[in-house]
């Protein structure tokens, strides 16, 4: 599609957003801007962006904006009112306006001569607390410091409150089958930036593998014979209940097999690779 046609279609999309014309907007996106073959359900960067709710798209490139647009339209099939939500939130207007800007602008790469370094530095807000901590680090690096640097680089550093860390550590004292007592704590954990149910279950699994196991797409589908349908917009309580029901099922499997409950997630993960390797996740 030529830039001229892209801009024309984007301006039409902008009008549909402003008038909340959902059907016309979906049709236009699907015909001209939807990315074929894009696995939007596994796109963690987009999930985190939508979850944060800040809608800062001014520094996003065309590929990101098109992925986000595709994700929102496809997610509406599973979450009633999802597109209407972002008609109201202003996110869709910002995405379309950013795409118009990208398609209208000169594609020549600008250098630092075109900006102000002092101004850019004052606007820098990447992982502020961890950045400050690492900048102040004067001791020799150990493995923990290196891991913090790695997490800083990939933007996956979790800021977990002390009281929640205490509750996580306390799960080491739970007995098999007592997983439901952590419901409130698990919901708090899922509210933290960057932590979804797969990551939360991993944290709990390493604290007490006799009570908690990792829930992921592979282990889940080889247990139930169907995909794990939890998305970043799925309500927290739904994620928690799905996880608890999954653990109930693993307890049953452990009782009927020769595999210990504490090893099941790994066995199931590997089994799915072997049995379903030709089926896309």
Beta strands, then each sheet from edge to edge (+ up, - down):
end
